[in-house]
């Protein structure tokens, strides 16, 4: 039984919480889990989600990693920004602010982004803050462009009509309403694989339905017009990609295009039967990939940094 199914009603208790100020003054809620001096992992969630989306990864990794998770603006405990505060540039600003506030100069981490979180990493690809702190990247169930055109949520043939309706759905102002059997069924169809366990569907439904309507609508407009193809080409750190074969929101065509365009690509893992919510649907696979990247790109460097810091203190003494 997965950690998510064992503990999905009891969120992990962070070692610390802080509020970070982004470039435009927006306040970003950040959670810190695990030992402060352990290898670091940064988790950026997707559209309509929050830090609870990563509970399975946090529970597993926090035992021997410094896990940094934050709520995207307008989600979870991060307030909605001022007018004009919804853009991919703002997402990049927020990520840079979180990295600067939680990682010492030169300290590197594995950055993991799901859906809009992956888009956040791509938007920040050329930023100095990302290049200073990213040892490696994991992109989960995400896309860089043509989201409305490629989405397969609507049972229509690909073309202008499906794209127009999908764009309207992304920016729809109608409330999601309470979590009930009907809303769970709809969410499962749109975002998860057919074999997803009821507990995991319910966990995702509760997270998504808690997203404030304005944030859902505003970010939906941003996603409908997304074009981060240039960001993929600027992501010059080792980057792995994960996608569900049954993802209707960001079908595998996106993951394949990203994997092919990455300057330092580590390959694409396609999870059979999984939908869009891969960190919840397949928590063991996502966590294992994060651990693999940490072992390969962070752990050795962290040990060396500790040894150098200890030697420097001894020299001073």
C-alpha positions as a Python dict, from the first residue, in 0.01 Angstrom:
ca = {
    (1, 'X'): (0, 0, 0),
    (2, 'X'): (139, 341, -92),
    (3, 'X'): (225, 605, 161),
    (4, 'X'): (-46, 825, 14),
    (5, 'X'): (-316, 569, 87),
    (6, 'X'): (-183, 514, 438),
    (7, 'X'): (-166, 880, 536),
    (8, 'X'): (-373, 1081, 290),
    (9, 'X'): (-581, 1245, 564),
    (10, 'X'): (-281, 1348, 775),
    (11, 'X'): (-54, 1598, 599),
    (12, 'X'): (317, 1587, 677),
    (13, 'X'): (425, 1832, 947),
    (14, 'X'): (687, 2072, 809),
    (15, 'X'): (1007, 2134, 1000),
    (16, 'X'): (954, 2502, 931),
    (17, 'X'): (734, 2738, 730),
    (18, 'X'): (819, 3078, 590),
    (19, 'X'): (680, 3351, 371),
    (20, 'X'): (892, 3460, 77),
    (21, 'X'): (848, 3787, -110),
    (22, 'X'): (854, 3763, -486),
    (23, 'X'): (978, 4034, -722),
    (24, 'X'): (640, 4210, -735),
    (25, 'X'): (590, 4190, -359),
    (26, 'X'): (362, 3887, -369),
    (27, 'X'): (385, 3663, -63),
    (28, 'X'): (470, 3297, -132),
    (29, 'X'): (402, 3028, 130),
    (30, 'X'): (688, 2778, 166),
    (31, 'X'): (719, 2457, 366),
    (32, 'X'): (1052, 2306, 468),
    (33, 'X'): (1068, 1936, 555),
    (34, 'X'): (1353, 1710, 665),
    (35, 'X'): (1710, 1774, 785),
    (36, 'X'): (1843, 2117, 698),
    (37, 'X'): (2180, 1989, 577),
    (38, 'X'): (2049, 1695, 374),
    (39, 'X'): (2046, 1688, -8),
    (40, 'X'): (1780, 1931, -126),
    (41, 'X'): (1469, 1880, -338),
    (42, 'X'): (1232, 2157, -449),
    (43, 'X'): (871, 2070, -540),
    (44, 'X'): (651, 2297, -756),
    (45, 'X'): (289, 2186, -793),
    (46, 'X'): (53, 2235, -1083),
    (47, 'X'): (-262, 2426, -1175),
    (48, 'X'): (-541, 2407, -910),
    (49, 'X'): (-319, 2211, -669),
    (50, 'X'): (-114, 2296, -358),
    (51, 'X'): (166, 2153, -146),
    (52, 'X'): (-61, 1868, -29),
    (53, 'X'): (-32, 1729, -381),
    (54, 'X'): (322, 1621, -287),
    (55, 'X'): (237, 1448, 44),
    (56, 'X'): (356, 1105, -74),
    (57, 'X'): (689, 1245, -196),
    (58, 'X'): (736, 1458, 117),
    (59, 'X'): (673, 1164, 352),
    (60, 'X'): (925, 946, 173),
    (61, 'X'): (1196, 1200, 97),
    (62, 'X'): (1192, 1404, 420),
    (63, 'X'): (1359, 1121, 610),
    (64, 'X'): (1690, 1193, 439),
    (65, 'X'): (1636, 1502, 221),
    (66, 'X'): (1569, 1869, 271),
    (67, 'X'): (1234, 1899, 94),
    (68, 'X'): (1120, 2247, -7),
    (69, 'X'): (759, 2274, -123),
    (70, 'X'): (568, 2592, -195),
    (71, 'X'): (220, 2705, -293),
    (72, 'X'): (203, 2875, -632),
    (73, 'X'): (50, 3224, -622),
    (74, 'X'): (-324, 3208, -568),
    (75, 'X'): (-309, 2844, -451),
    (76, 'X'): (-309, 2691, -104),
    (77, 'X'): (-176, 2934, 158),
    (78, 'X'): (-24, 3171, -99),
    (79, 'X'): (-257, 3471, -150),
    (80, 'X'): (-386, 3580, -486),
    (81, 'X'): (-157, 3841, -645),
    (82, 'X'): (-251, 4194, -738),
    (83, 'X'): (-406, 4257, -1082),
    (84, 'X'): (-159, 4168, -1354),
    (85, 'X'): (13, 3915, -1130),
    (86, 'X'): (-69, 3608, -1334),
    (87, 'X'): (199, 3527, -1593),
    (88, 'X'): (478, 3283, -1664),
    (89, 'X'): (726, 3559, -1573),
    (90, 'X'): (561, 3579, -1232),
    (91, 'X'): (595, 3202, -1191),
    (92, 'X'): (966, 3231, -1271),
    (93, 'X'): (1003, 3521, -1026),
    (94, 'X'): (840, 3316, -752),
    (95, 'X'): (1063, 3015, -809),
    (96, 'X'): (1375, 3232, -804),
    (97, 'X'): (1258, 3393, -479),
    (98, 'X'): (1197, 3054, -318),
    (99, 'X'): (1538, 2923, -424),
    (100, 'X'): (1716, 3234, -294),
    (101, 'X'): (1533, 3218, 40),
    (102, 'X'): (1579, 2848, 108),
    (103, 'X'): (1915, 2754, -44),
    (104, 'X'): (2249, 2903, 49),
    (105, 'X'): (2450, 3062, -235),
    (106, 'X'): (2580, 2788, -462),
    (107, 'X'): (2378, 2511, -296),
    (108, 'X'): (2210, 2294, -557),
    (109, 'X'): (1891, 2092, -555),
    (110, 'X'): (1677, 1870, -773),
    (111, 'X'): (1386, 2081, -897),
    (112, 'X'): (1068, 1884, -960),
    (113, 'X'): (769, 2042, -1130),
    (114, 'X'): (432, 1888, -1208),
    (115, 'X'): (217, 2038, -1486),
    (116, 'X'): (220, 2416, -1423),
    (117, 'X'): (510, 2352, -1185),
    (118, 'X'): (706, 2209, -1475),
    (119, 'X'): (608, 2513, -1679),
    (120, 'X'): (742, 2726, -1394),
    (121, 'X'): (1082, 2559, -1427),
    (122, 'X'): (1079, 2607, -1804),
    (123, 'X'): (980, 2973, -1762),
    (124, 'X'): (1276, 3023, -1526),
    (125, 'X'): (1523, 2821, -1734),
    (126, 'X'): (1742, 3117, -1829),
    (127, 'X'): (1720, 3287, -1488),
    (128, 'X'): (2043, 3321, -1287),
    (129, 'X'): (1871, 3185, -976),
    (130, 'X'): (1775, 2861, -1145),
    (131, 'X'): (2115, 2813, -1303),
    (132, 'X'): (2282, 2871, -967),
    (133, 'X'): (2066, 2627, -771),
    (134, 'X'): (1944, 2357, -1012),
    (135, 'X'): (2157, 2043, -1009),
    (136, 'X'): (1896, 1852, -1209),
    (137, 'X'): (1529, 1879, -1304),
    (138, 'X'): (1235, 1640, -1318),
    (139, 'X'): (940, 1748, -1533),
    (140, 'X'): (620, 1555, -1460),
    (141, 'X'): (312, 1556, -1683),
    (142, 'X'): (368, 1893, -1842),
    (143, 'X'): (383, 2075, -2173),
    (144, 'X'): (550, 2380, -2318),
    (145, 'X'): (306, 2501, -2583),
    (146, 'X'): (-20, 2419, -2768),
    (147, 'X'): (-190, 2295, -2452),
    (148, 'X'): (-544, 2368, -2570),
    (149, 'X'): (-480, 2227, -2917),
    (150, 'X'): (-336, 1897, -2791),
    (151, 'X'): (-559, 1834, -2486),
    (152, 'X'): (-786, 1532, -2524),
    (153, 'X'): (-1031, 1596, -2240),
    (154, 'X'): (-1313, 1668, -2484),
    (155, 'X'): (-1423, 1368, -2694),
    (156, 'X'): (-1389, 1558, -3020),
    (157, 'X'): (-1158, 1526, -3318),
    (158, 'X'): (-848, 1746, -3309),
    (159, 'X'): (-907, 2078, -3480),
    (160, 'X'): (-1014, 2437, -3439),
    (161, 'X'): (-1348, 2355, -3271),
    (162, 'X'): (-1193, 2135, -3001),
    (163, 'X'): (-922, 2394, -2940),
    (164, 'X'): (-1176, 2675, -2898),
    (165, 'X'): (-1391, 2476, -2657),
    (166, 'X'): (-1090, 2357, -2458),
    (167, 'X'): (-967, 2716, -2429),
    (168, 'X'): (-1308, 2818, -2297),
    (169, 'X'): (-1306, 2532, -2045),
    (170, 'X'): (-960, 2631, -1915),
    (171, 'X'): (-1089, 2980, -1839),
    (172, 'X'): (-1440, 2881, -1728),
    (173, 'X'): (-1569, 3085, -1433),
    (174, 'X'): (-1825, 2831, -1316),
    (175, 'X'): (-1758, 2708, -961),
    (176, 'X'): (-1645, 2349, -920),
    (177, 'X'): (-1884, 2292, -631),
    (178, 'X'): (-1848, 2034, -354),
    (179, 'X'): (-1665, 1706, -381),
    (180, 'X'): (-1923, 1435, -444),
    (181, 'X'): (-1949, 1115, -650),
    (182, 'X'): (-2029, 1309, -969),
    (183, 'X'): (-1744, 1561, -933),
    (184, 'X'): (-1500, 1280, -847),
    (185, 'X'): (-1604, 1093, -1160),
    (186, 'X'): (-1553, 1402, -1375),
    (187, 'X'): (-1214, 1478, -1222),
    (188, 'X'): (-1101, 1118, -1264),
    (189, 'X'): (-1199, 1117, -1631),
    (190, 'X'): (-1025, 1449, -1702),
    (191, 'X'): (-708, 1407, -1499),
    (192, 'X'): (-642, 1047, -1395),
    (193, 'X'): (-606, 700, -1539),
    (194, 'X'): (-902, 463, -1549),
    (195, 'X'): (-743, 233, -1291),
    (196, 'X'): (-674, 502, -1030),
    (197, 'X'): (-769, 394, -679),
    (198, 'X'): (-1072, 571, -524),
    (199, 'X'): (-857, 702, -237),
    (200, 'X'): (-624, 875, -481),
    (201, 'X'): (-910, 1017, -685),
    (202, 'X'): (-1066, 1155, -366),
    (203, 'X'): (-734, 1307, -255),
    (204, 'X'): (-694, 1486, -589),
    (205, 'X'): (-1056, 1600, -591),
    (206, 'X'): (-1025, 1758, -247),
    (207, 'X'): (-708, 1940, -351),
    (208, 'X'): (-844, 2067, -684),
    (209, 'X'): (-1181, 2174, -544),
    (210, 'X'): (-1007, 2378, -272),
    (211, 'X'): (-841, 2603, -533),
    (212, 'X'): (-989, 2955, -532),
    (213, 'X'): (-1198, 3018, -841),
    (214, 'X'): (-1014, 3336, -944),
    (215, 'X'): (-675, 3162, -939),
    (216, 'X'): (-815, 2870, -1140),
    (217, 'X'): (-962, 3102, -1402),
    (218, 'X'): (-664, 3340, -1428),
    (219, 'X'): (-410, 3061, -1457),
    (220, 'X'): (-638, 2883, -1703),
    (221, 'X'): (-609, 3185, -1933),
    (222, 'X'): (-230, 3180, -1900),
    (223, 'X'): (-212, 2810, -1982),
    (224, 'X'): (-435, 2846, -2286),
    (225, 'X'): (-187, 3092, -2441),
    (226, 'X'): (129, 2921, -2315),
    (227, 'X'): (444, 2916, -2527),
    (228, 'X'): (757, 2807, -2343),
    (229, 'X'): (933, 2626, -2626),
    (230, 'X'): (1227, 2866, -2589),
    (231, 'X'): (1243, 2784, -2219),
    (232, 'X'): (1290, 2416, -2295),
    (233, 'X'): (1592, 2497, -2509),
    (234, 'X'): (1735, 2713, -2228),
    (235, 'X'): (1702, 2440, -1964),
    (236, 'X'): (2071, 2354, -1966),
    (237, 'X'): (2082, 2123, -1665),
    (238, 'X'): (2029, 1745, -1665),
    (239, 'X'): (1653, 1697, -1705),
    (240, 'X'): (1435, 1389, -1689),
    (241, 'X'): (1072, 1373, -1804),
    (242, 'X'): (782, 1162, -1677),
    (243, 'X'): (439, 1130, -1839),
    (244, 'X'): (132, 912, -1809),
    (245, 'X'): (30, 732, -2127),
    (246, 'X'): (-338, 814, -2057),
    (247, 'X'): (-288, 1183, -1975),
    (248, 'X'): (-572, 1379, -2137),
    (249, 'X'): (-463, 1727, -2016),
    (250, 'X'): (-102, 1713, -2135),
    (251, 'X'): (-86, 1402, -2357),
    (252, 'X'): (251, 1228, -2407),
    (253, 'X'): (307, 1421, -2732),
    (254, 'X'): (416, 1710, -2508),
    (255, 'X'): (658, 1503, -2303),
    (256, 'X'): (811, 1354, -2617),
    (257, 'X'): (861, 1697, -2772),
    (258, 'X'): (1019, 1833, -2453),
    (259, 'X'): (1248, 1530, -2412),
    (260, 'X'): (1363, 1567, -2773),
    (261, 'X'): (1439, 1939, -2736),
    (262, 'X'): (1620, 1938, -2402),
    (263, 'X'): (1990, 2034, -2423),
    (264, 'X'): (2082, 1784, -2148),
    (265, 'X'): (1800, 1533, -2164),
    (266, 'X'): (1800, 1224, -1944),
    (267, 'X'): (1519, 1051, -2127),
    (268, 'X'): (1143, 1008, -2096),
    (269, 'X'): (964, 763, -1867),
    (270, 'X'): (609, 685, -1982),
    (271, 'X'): (394, 535, -1708),
    (272, 'X'): (143, 293, -1858),
    (273, 'X'): (-219, 360, -1768),
    (274, 'X'): (-144, 673, -1568),
    (275, 'X'): (-318, 1005, -1629),
    (276, 'X'): (-213, 1363, -1559),
    (277, 'X'): (-169, 1336, -1180),
    (278, 'X'): (139, 1114, -1188),
    (279, 'X'): (287, 1212, -846),
    (280, 'X'): (-41, 1097, -686),
    (281, 'X'): (-126, 812, -924),
    (282, 'X'): (225, 665, -928),
    (283, 'X'): (398, 810, -620),
    (284, 'X'): (659, 537, -596),
    (285, 'X'): (776, 588, -954),
    (286, 'X'): (800, 967, -921),
    (287, 'X'): (976, 949, -585),
    (288, 'X'): (1221, 690, -715),
    (289, 'X'): (1312, 916, -1006),
    (290, 'X'): (1370, 1209, -770),
    (291, 'X'): (1595, 993, -552),
    (292, 'X'): (1785, 876, -859),
    (293, 'X'): (1852, 1236, -965),
    (294, 'X'): (1957, 1334, -613),
    (295, 'X'): (2198, 1043, -589),
    (296, 'X'): (2349, 1120, -927),
    (297, 'X'): (2365, 1499, -920),
    (298, 'X'): (2328, 1630, -563),
    (299, 'X'): (2437, 1386, -294),
    (300, 'X'): (2806, 1374, -389),
    (301, 'X'): (2823, 1749, -428),
    (302, 'X'): (2650, 1801, -94),
    (303, 'X'): (2901, 1577, 83),
    (304, 'X'): (3187, 1767, -78),
    (305, 'X'): (3035, 2098, 26),
    (306, 'X'): (3003, 1980, 386),
    (307, 'X'): (3364, 1858, 387),
    (308, 'X'): (3487, 2190, 248),
    (309, 'X'): (3280, 2386, 499),
    (310, 'X'): (3416, 2176, 787),
    (311, 'X'): (3774, 2224, 666),
    (312, 'X'): (3719, 2598, 637),
    (313, 'X'): (3588, 2617, 996),
    (314, 'X'): (3886, 2418, 1120),
    (315, 'X'): (4124, 2652, 937),
    (316, 'X'): (3954, 2954, 1096),
    (317, 'X'): (3975, 2796, 1441),
}
